[in-house]
Amino acid sequence: MTVPGESTEERWVDDHAGPVVRPYAVTGGRARPVTGTFDLISLVTATRSEVSPEVGLGPEHLAIVALCQRIQSVAEVAAHLDLPVGTIRVLLGDLMARDLVQVREPRTTAGLPDDSIFEAVINGLRAL
């Protein structure tokens, strides 16, 4: 339903937020990436300096590749593009499947002491 005197384009623009595009439209309705799991602090790097628009790549995909010419965390990518992290994860999965980005997961805590050591230190400090 259109309001008299209002164009179709005007209906999809919010004065404060700008153009309104729902995240599910950006991801094609997908909620999970096709490949990979991405922590907020995973580091993303583009594997190519430029990418030509291909079938299945939207402007958000191209923006991620351009942004990730320098290493960025998943959280930084989401913040720069002003998109939810879940949406960024789906887009990164698409780009990883096409070998357009590399994602380095954070190191595991395998070599770190367990919590019992920290608790013993805290208890020892309290006993002083």
Secondary structure, DSSP 8 states (H G I E B T S, - for coil): ---TT--HHHHTEETTTEE---HHHHTTT--S-SS----TT-EEEESSS-----TT--HHHHHHHHHTTS-EEHHHHHHHHT--HHHHHHHHHHHHHTTSEEEE----STTS--HHHHHHHHHHHHH-
